[in-house]
């Protein structure tokens, strides 16, 4: 299973989202440890935290999520 699929199943990439080839290549270049870390962080965030701090509208009206470390 590729990284894109893993992150879709974990809810980090919306299911059915059409990623550009460049974005797919970027996600697929992540190591297994990096993918696991992203999934781990996502699983620890409450829905309220995500709604208050990570969801929003981009200039195209799409929901976005960003985490700054």
C-alpha positions as CSV (number, residue, x, y, z in Angstrom):
1,X,0.0,0.0,0.0
2,X,1.4,3.4,-1.0
3,X,1.7,6.4,1.3
4,X,-1.1,8.3,-0.4
5,X,-3.5,5.4,0.3
6,X,-2.3,5.1,3.9
7,X,-2.8,8.8,4.5
8,X,-6.2,8.7,2.9
9,X,-7.3,5.8,5.1
10,X,-6.0,7.8,8.1
11,X,-8.0,10.9,7.1
12,X,-5.0,13.1,6.4
13,X,-5.8,13.3,2.7
14,X,-9.5,13.5,1.8
15,X,-10.7,10.3,0.2
16,X,-10.9,10.6,-3.5
17,X,-8.7,13.8,-3.5
18,X,-7.0,14.1,-6.9
19,X,-3.4,14.9,-6.1
20,X,-1.1,16.2,-8.8
21,X,1.8,13.9,-9.8
22,X,4.2,16.2,-7.9
23,X,2.1,15.9,-4.7
24,X,1.9,12.1,-5.1
25,X,5.6,11.9,-5.6
26,X,6.2,14.1,-2.5
27,X,3.9,12.0,-0.3
28,X,5.4,8.7,-1.7
29,X,8.9,10.0,-0.9
30,X,8.1,10.0,2.9
31,X,9.7,7.3,4.9
32,X,7.5,4.7,6.8
33,X,8.5,6.5,10.0
34,X,7.4,9.9,8.7
35,X,4.1,8.5,7.6
36,X,3.6,6.7,10.9
37,X,4.4,10.0,12.7
38,X,1.8,12.0,10.7
39,X,-0.8,9.3,11.5
40,X,0.1,9.3,15.1
41,X,-0.2,13.0,15.5
42,X,-3.5,13.1,13.7
43,X,-4.9,10.4,15.9
44,X,-4.1,12.4,19.1
45,X,-5.8,15.6,18.0
46,X,-9.4,15.9,19.1
47,X,-12.1,16.9,16.6
48,X,-12.5,20.2,18.5
49,X,-8.9,21.0,18.2
50,X,-8.9,20.3,14.5
51,X,-12.0,22.4,13.9
52,X,-10.7,25.4,15.9
53,X,-7.2,25.4,14.7
54,X,-6.6,23.4,11.6
55,X,-9.6,23.6,9.4
56,X,-10.3,26.6,7.3
57,X,-11.0,27.9,3.8
58,X,-8.3,28.4,1.3
59,X,-8.6,30.9,-1.5
60,X,-10.3,28.2,-3.6
61,X,-12.9,27.5,-0.9
62,X,-11.5,24.1,0.0
63,X,-10.8,22.9,3.5
64,X,-7.2,22.9,4.5
65,X,-5.2,21.5,7.3
66,X,-1.8,22.6,8.4
67,X,0.4,21.9,11.4
68,X,3.5,24.0,12.2
69,X,6.2,22.4,14.4
